[in-house]
Amino acid sequence: MATGKKEDYYELLGVGRTASEEELKKAYRKKAVQFHPDKNPGNKEAEEMFKKVSEAYEALKDPDKRAAYDRFGHAAFQQAGAGPRGPGGAGGGGFHDPFDIFREVFGQQGGGGGGGIFEEFFGGGGGGNGGGGPGRGSDLRYDLEITLEEAALGVEKEVSFRKLGQCGHCHGSGAEPGSKRTTCPTCHGAGQVTTSRGFFHVRQVCPTCAGAGKRFDKPCAKCHGEGRANETTKINVRIPAGVDTGSKLRSSGNGEAGVMGGEAGDLYIVVHVKEHEVFERQGDDLFCEIPIKFTLATLGGTIHVPTMQGKATLKIPAGTQSGTTFRLKGRGMPQLRGKAPGDQLIRVHVEVPTNLTDAQRRKLEEYAQVTGDADEPVAKTFFEKAKKFF
């Protein structure tokens, strides 16, 4: 890629920033055919443009990456989470095969599958690489459910999952110990094979050597030459305080092992916070409703209310009406980036006394006589005022 200021991805593809996924795909097909190296032999400028439009489409076809690019531009792929390798894989990784879109057109199958709670997250392609070396392993996704208390305070969780790990018998090489390496007879060491599709050619990872360009005369008896085997893995994951549903955490190198000793992919943990029986989360604030006694609302006083940090004291002014909302500063959820925590909002509901004893009823009747409520009920006064509307 040429040095200097990077060109805008939308301009490279010739589309607007509101282009749909289908418009992006059509624009990429057109540009890829235009600048394909096989149509422009020896043309370095065309080859450079082909790489640029492939990089642009790789970034914009994924909704998460596109949203990040729209907000931060090219800097979105230069953070610690993306690494200097660009948007070719979450967390920096993997070779993006620019011919994937042509495989879609001609009905070819690509990549490796997943099952259960796992799926390929940001590419990985089941172990292929672009030729000439071991393939990077796929990234994996794990959906983790935690409580609101755990989201507020932070927690360490042990997660257990099945994945393709490095074969212990051959240590990831794919070869039976002591076997010799030979050039792959299918791709002749190139790591790729080329097939014709109309007026252009499609290159893909060699199915015989998985892109390594080499074979062993005796493949590993346990993994059959792939260098990987299914295993159950357990890791401890630290969930920081303040996460919310949809937060993504990366565990570097804990994805699937690469083919024939290639670099391992990453594990992405997607957090899901359970609903709470008392609190409702509203961004960084917490909301709850609490009943209070009629006498407390009338006379005023203090009550203890629950918070994520323990009990807190709330002052109720005399004459508080049902539905009044109070705010406890800093008692909400912490923020991931170290900013001030949110607040806790408390809405009170005044409980109307029921099942009164004779003594209680007499006292209330005395109260009604003193205040005049017994002579002029609120309901009667309201309807007299409302007559003009009928």
URWONOR-V850022 format. One record per helix or strand of 2 or more residues. SS is the DSSP state (a for helix, b for strand). FROM is the first residue (numbers start at 0). TO is the last residue. If there is no record, write none. Layout:
BEGIN
ss=SS from=FROM to=TO
ss=SS from=FROM to=TO
END
This chain:
BEGIN
ss=a from=8 to=12
ss=a from=20 to=34
ss=a from=43 to=59
ss=a from=62 to=76
ss=a from=85 to=87
ss=a from=99 to=104
ss=a from=124 to=126
ss=b from=139 to=145
ss=a from=147 to=152
ss=b from=154 to=165
ss=b from=180 to=182
ss=b from=191 to=196
ss=b from=199 to=204
ss=b from=213 to=215
ss=b from=227 to=238
ss=b from=247 to=250
ss=b from=266 to=272
ss=b from=279 to=281
ss=b from=284 to=292
ss=a from=293 to=298
ss=b from=300 to=306
ss=b from=309 to=315
ss=b from=324 to=327
ss=b from=343 to=350
ss=a from=357 to=370
ss=a from=377 to=384
ss=a from=386 to=388
END
